[in-house]
């Protein structure tokens, strides 16, 4: 906001003292006075209002005044438009245009998300110009309604067919999976400019799942998509997901699910296992390598299928769906290696070393990742943990193709600092804030009420890393169908910790 135009200063003997008011759908927000400044750039002049999704339009009025007294007499309303009938900015927002997030028309016009400038034309000197921006966002969640929105292949190459799938779910019962929801309406939108303009490429009523396809553009380009579910007039929106086509123009990571700025999102980087680690790294004389299957590189179709399954597994949790606008997924262009969790120190048969081998440029090119996940093919019979036991250490984790629940379990460690809840050879620690595992029964009992439990829910377990047989850690989550116990679903202590971390992301402290 600034004084503009011929006609003399707004105040006779001082700078202007602007204050403002925004009215949306009849509800007003007032902004406090900024003294003695004829040019202002207030970061906190943001007015928001919830309106009914079924409304076609909503009206907005913006008014700016100069506070006056003494020689300046009464407060003056600043003229902000070339509409001679009114000094305020009045416009109406079209909430549901097909080709953009929203559009507004009136004294000012434009698409949502773009800056628009307006200025007055009065001849009395009480004139200003202003830059404004309008946003309309569907809520990311609503009781009983959730939408999952993903694409395949996860890292499309130029000219490939990309399929986008929207799925509607109800609320997730404790200890069980997300129940499919027959939604009244499912829509899929596609954009090549980050969502400023969009094309509706799929829409249907009374469905649980809807898919639509588009062809990826040229190498180095991006596209974006979003999904909307409406049930009983309540909408939920996935937000925009932006996808890199082919190699990125710079850097060693390809963003394949970009939703938010890094400081406001969990950044998950997926590495293909392309080599093997040394069989006996503590024995200099033994330079032989393990012989597990590996991927050929980041564009290996089998790796990309594994990567897609990993993202799908993350989004099987309601809390992850509700926060999908704060999860970024990247494909690493460099390979890695893993030997899993093995006995490499004492020779006593107790697993003690999480053996991951990351590329030399880990810090320079991948240091921003909250999760650095090494994905590897299925190991030979007997397979699973009998051949290679997955592990997470220092935000680096591993996961095997086809091993359901392991990727999200290890992400529980890397992203959310959740401790293992199974006995007796896992990773046990107590976080200072909202823990899921405790180092004493007293700590567990003191906290279990905050989770809606009772003291009897606390149970102790022994760790093989301690020579005695006394309980070394305590948990209160149920003993089965638990994410950090048997790789199934986040229970109450897990959910609390996950919600806490996403709250930190909301505060740009991911």
N, C-alpha and C positions, 0 to 999 in steps of 0.2 A: 504494500500500500504506500502511495506517495502522492504529494501534491503534484498537480500537473497543470499544464495548459495556461494560456494568458488569462488575466483577470485579477491579479494581485494575490498576495498571500492569504491563507485561510485565517490566520490570526494577525492582528495589527502589531502587537508588541512582543511576540514570542513565537517559538516553534509550535506546531500543532500538537494537540493532546488527543490522539485517536483512541476510540473504543468501538467495539463492534457487537453485532447481534446476528445470529443465523437462525432462521425458522424453517424447520423441516416438518412437513405434514402437520402443521399447526403447533409444534412443540419447539420452544425457543431456547437457545444457548447464548448467554451473554459473555463477552470477553472483556476483561478489565482494561482500564485506561493505561496507555503508554504515554508518559509525559515528555513534553518538549522534544519531540522528534517528528519531523515532517516526512521522513522516509522510515518505514518500519518493515521488518521481516519476521513477524512473530511465529515461532515454531509451534506454539501451543494453541493457536487459533484453529482448532479442528472441532467441528461439530458432527456428532453421529446420532442417528436415530434408527430404531428398528421399525420397519414397516411390514405390513402383511404381504407375503409373497404373491397372493392372488391379485393384488392391486396391479393395474396396468401402468399407472404413472404415480408420481408423487411430486408435490410442489415445494420449491425452495425459495426463500427470500433472504438476501444478504444486505445488511444495513451497516454503514459506518458513520460515526458521529465525531465531531470535535468538541471536547468538553471546554466550556467557556465560563468565565465570570469576570467581574471587574469591567475594564474597558472593552473586553471582547463580547460582553453581554451574554445572551442565551447560547445554549449548545446548538451547533449547526449540523444539519444532516449533510453529508458529503454526497455530491452528485457523482454517480459511478457509471452511468450509461448515457447513451445518446437518445434515450427515450425521454422526451420532454415532459411526459405525464407523471413521471415518478423518478425519484433519485435513487431508489433501491435497485438492486439486481434481482429480477424475478425470472425464474425459469422452471420448466417442468422436466422431470427425468422419466424417459421411457425405460421401464425396468426390464423389459424382456424383448429387445430387438433381436432378430435372428442373426445379424451379422456382426455384433459387437457385444461387449459385456453390458453396456448400457449407453444411452445417448441422451443428451439434454438440449432443449430448444427454448427460446424466449429472448430475453435481453442479451443473453450470451448463448452460444451453441457449440457443441463439440462432442467428441467421444469421451467416455469415462477413461480416466488414467492419463489424460493429456492436459498440459497446462494451457489455460485460456486467459487472455488479457482483455480487460474492459476499462474504459475511461469515460468520464462525464464530459458534458459540453455546456454546462451552465455558465452564464456570464457574470456571476457575482463573486467569483473567486473561491467559493466552497466546492472545489472540484478535486477529484483524485483519480488515480488509475490503480488497478488492482490485478494481481495474478491469482487465479483460483484453480483448483482441481477437484473433480468429482469422482468418487468411487462408490460402486454398489457391489457388495459381496454377499453371496449366499453363505449361510452358516456352515462350518465344517462338520457339525454334528447336531443331532437332535435326539431326544429320548426315543428309543426304539427304531432309529433309522441311521444307517451307516452305508457309505458307498466306497467300494474298492475300485480303483481305476488304474489299469496297467496295460502295457503294450508289449508286443512280441514281433520280431526278435528284440532283445533288450538293447543291443547296439546295432542299429540298422546301418547297412552300407548303401551307397548311392543306387537308386533304382529298385531297391528291395520293397516288397509289399509288407507293410506294417499293419498289424491287427491290434486294435484298441478294444479292450473289454471292460465294460461296467458291470459291477455286481452289487446288488442290494442285500443288506443284512439287517437283522434285528439286533437287540441287545444280547451280548454274550453272557450266558449263564456261568456262574462260578465253576471252574473246573471242567468246562466243556467248550466246544468250538462255536464259532459264529453261526447262528441259524439263518438260512436264506430267508429273504423277505420278498414277497410278491408286491413289488412297488407299483403304485398307480401310474408312475411315469419314470422312464429312464431316458436320458439324453446324453449324447457324446458330441463334443465340440472340438474342432480342429483349427489351428492357427499357424501362420508362418511369421507372425510378428509379435510373438510373446503374449498373445491374447488381446491386443488392442483392437484387432478385428478378428472375427471368427466365422466359421462355417459350421452349421449343424449337420453332422454327417450320419447321425443315427438317432432315432427316437421311437419309442414304443410305449404302450401302456400295459399294465398288469403283467410285468415280467420280473424275474429275478436276475436275469443275465441278458446283456445286449452287447453285440460286437459290431464293429465297423472297420473298414480297411482304407488305407491311403498308400500312395507310393512315395517312398522317401525321395528327397530332392538330391541336389548335387553334393559332391564331397565338400565338407566344411560348412554346410548349411545346418540349420536347426529347424525343428518344428515343435509345436506345443499342443497339448490337448487337455481336456478336462471332462469330468463326468458329473452329471446332476441326477439325483434321485428325489422324487417328490412322492410322498405318501400322506394321504389325508391332509393335503394342502401344506404339509411341512416339508421344506426342501433341505437337502444336505448336498454340499458341493465338495469335490475332491481338491479344488484349487488347480492351478495350471502346472503341468509337468512339462518341462522343456528337455528335448532330446537332441544330442549331437548325432549328425549323420556322417559316417566315416571318421577319419582322423581329425582331431581337434586342430585348429589353426596354430596353437602353441601349447606348450606344456606336455606332460606325460600322462595326463588323465583325460578320459573322454566322459563328459557328463551325460549320463543316460537317463537320469531322473532328477532333474534340477528343479527344486521347489522354492528355495529361499536363500538368502545370503548366508555365507558360511557361519557367521557368528550367531545366527538364529536357527541353525539346523544341525542335526547329527549328520556328519559326513561319513558315508560307508564306501570304502574303496575295495573293489574286488580284484584280486590278483589270480592269474592262472598259475597253477603249479606246473612249471615247465622243466624242472630238473629235480634230482634227488639229493638228499643231504648225505654226509658221511655216516657210515654205519657205526663207527666208533670214534667220535670226534675227540675224545680224551686220550686216544692212543695214537701218537704221531706215526707209528710204524704201520698202522692200518689205514690206508687211504681209499679203501673200497667204499662204494656207495650203496645205499638201499636201492631196490629195483622195483619200486612201486610204479604203476602206470602214471603218465603225465599227459598234459595237454600240449599241443603244438605251439600255442600262443594265444593272445587275447581275442583273435578272430576265429579261433577254433569253434565250430558250431556246437560241439559237445560242451565246451566251456560256457558258451553263451546260454545254452539250455540250462546248465547247472546254475548260472548266475541268475537267470530268470526265476528258477525254482526257489532260490535263496530269498529273493525279494518277495516273492509270493508268500513264503513262509513267514517273513517278518509281518506281513500285512494280514496274517490270520488272527492277530490279536486286536481287539477293539481299541485299546489304547494307542496302538500304532496307527490304526486307521484314523482315529480322531486327530492324530498329530501328523498325518502324512504330509501336510504342508510344511513340516519341519524336518523332513528326511531327504537328504540328497544322496544319490548313488552314482558312483564313478567306476569306470573300467580302467585298470592300470595297464599301461602299454608295456611295462616291464614284468617279467616273470619272477616267481619266487619258488621256494621249496619248503617242505615240512617233513619231519620225522615223527611228529606227534609227541605225546607224553610217554616217556620211556625211562627205564632204569639205566641211567648212564653214570651214576656216581658211586654207589656203594656196592653194587652187585648183589644186593640182598633181595632182589625180586620186587622191590617197591618202586613204583614209578616216581621219578623225582625231577625230571628235566623236560621242559616244554621246548622242543627243538624246532625252531622256525629259522629259515634263512631268507632274509629279505634282500632286495637289491641294494647296491652301494649308495644309490641316490635316495634312499628312504626319507631322510630328513629334508633334503632339498625339494623333492617333488611330491612327497606323500605325507609330510609331517602334519598337514592340516587334518588328516583323517582321525576321526574318533574310533573308527573300526577299520582295521586293515585285515581283510579276510583272504586267506589262501584257500582257494577251491581246488580240489584234486579229484581225479576219477575214482570210481569204486576200486577198492583194493581186492586182491585175489582171495579165494576162500581161505579161512572161514569168514573173512571180511569184517567190516565194522570195527569195533574197538578191539576185537581179538587180533586184528592185524595191525591197525594203526589207530591209536586212541587220540581223539581230537583234544585240543587244549587252547587256552587263551592266556597270553602274558604280555603285559606292557602294550595293550590295545592291539596286539596282533593275535589272530586266531586262525584256526583251520577248520575245514568242513569237507566231508566226503559226499560225492554225488549219490543220491538215493537213500541217504541216511536221515530219515525224517526227524525233525525236531532238533538236530544237533546245531545247525547254523544259528537258530534263534536262541538256543541255550548259550552258546559261546558268545553271542551278541549281548546276552544278559550280563556276562562278565565285562566285555570290552566297552560297550556303550553306557551301561547303567550301573556298573560296579556292584553287581549282585554276586553274592557268595554262593557256593554250592550248598545244597541242603540234603545231599545224600551222604550215607556213611560208606566208607570211612577214609577214603584216600583222595578227597577232592581239595579244593581251595577254600579255606575257612578264615573269615575275618569279619570284624564288626565295623561297619561304617559309622562315623561320628554323627551323621544325620540320616534319619529314616533307614535304619538297617533292615536286612532280612534274616541275618544270622547274628547270634550273640555269643560273647565269650563267657558268659555266666548266666546261671538261672535267674539271678536277681535282675539282671538287665532285661531278660526276656519277659519276666513277670511284670516289670515296671512299664513295659511298652505294649504288651499284648492287648490291654484295654483300648489303646488308641486304634487298634486294628479291628475292634469289635469282638475280640476273643476273651477268653478267661485263662486264669493261671494254669489250669489243667491242660491247656493246649501246648504248653512249653514242654518239650522233650529234649533230653540230652543225648549226645552221641560221642563216641570215642574216635579219635583220629589215629591212624597207624603211624603218623609221624611223631607221636608222643609215646614214650615207653610204658607209661602207666595205663590202667584200664578205666580211669575215671572219665566222665564226660568232659570233652574238650570244647564243645560248641553246643549251642542250643538253638532250636528253631520252633516256630509256632504255626507255620503254614501246614496244611494237611499233608499227610505222608504219601499221597498218590495224586496223579493227574496234576503235577506241579512242574512248572517250567524248569526250576533249578534243582529238581530231584530226578524226575524221569522224562524230561524233555517234552512236556506236554504244554500246559497252559499256565500263564501267570496267575498266581493266587494273590491273596490280599497284601502280604508284605512286598511281594514282587511288584504288584501294581502300584503300590504307594511309592516305591523307589522310582519306577518308570515315570510316573506323573511328576515327581519332584524334578527329575532331570529335564523333562520337557518344559517345566516351569522356568528352569534356568535358561533354557533356549529362548523362551518368550521375553526374557530380560536381556537378550543378546549376550548371554554368558554360557553358551553351549560348550 
